[in-house]
């Protein structure tokens, strides 16, 4: 009986420990994760300085960029940039942005699936979650698909 209780306690401890780790996938690289998080940090910094264009440096500058929101799917860097400029047309409207990666899964060495949380503190504070696909293109990590809610 003591052995069964010990085994159960050990299994529960291992399960709890496994659930606290990010789902990082078999291709995980701490160096690559840091590079992605640095891009996110730079995006938040640019946003908080009132630069939508600086924020957009984290996105793939391509007509194939996909951004999904309440209004549906938008294609292209320019359309996404225009949408941000329309909805956040001043530094006051932009407020203060915080981004947090909740989970990263390295699908291969050049593709990462991310789940995250965003928060904007301003006159009308808003926030939510996002799922993104990041790709390393020409040596630079960029968001190629963003679904924000």
C-alpha positions, 0 to 999 in steps of 0.5 A: 500500500505504501508503494502505491501511495508513493507512486501516485504522489510521484506521478502527480508531482511529475504531471504538475511539473510538466504542466508548468513548462511551456510547450516548446517543441522538439526544435526549441532554441533558447537563442531563437526564443530570446530573438523573438522576445526581443522583437516583441519588446521592440514592438511594445517600445515603439508603440509606447513611443507613439510609432505605429510604423516602428511597431510594424517592424515585427510584422512580415513586410509582404502582401502575404501577411495575414491579420485576423480580427473581428472584421475578418481576415486582412491580407498584407502589411500595408492593410494591417498598417493602415488598420492600426493607423486608423484605429490608433491615430494618436499617441494618446489613443495608443496608450501603453502596450504590454505584450506577453508570450504565454506559450511558444512551440517551435514547429521547426527551426524557422517556424514558431507558433505563439500564444500571447496576451496583450494589454493597452492602458489608455482612456479606454483600456483594452486587452485580449489574447493572440495567436501568431505564427512567426517565421525566420525570413532572411535571418529575421524573426517576423510575424506572418499570421496574427489572430488577435481578439 
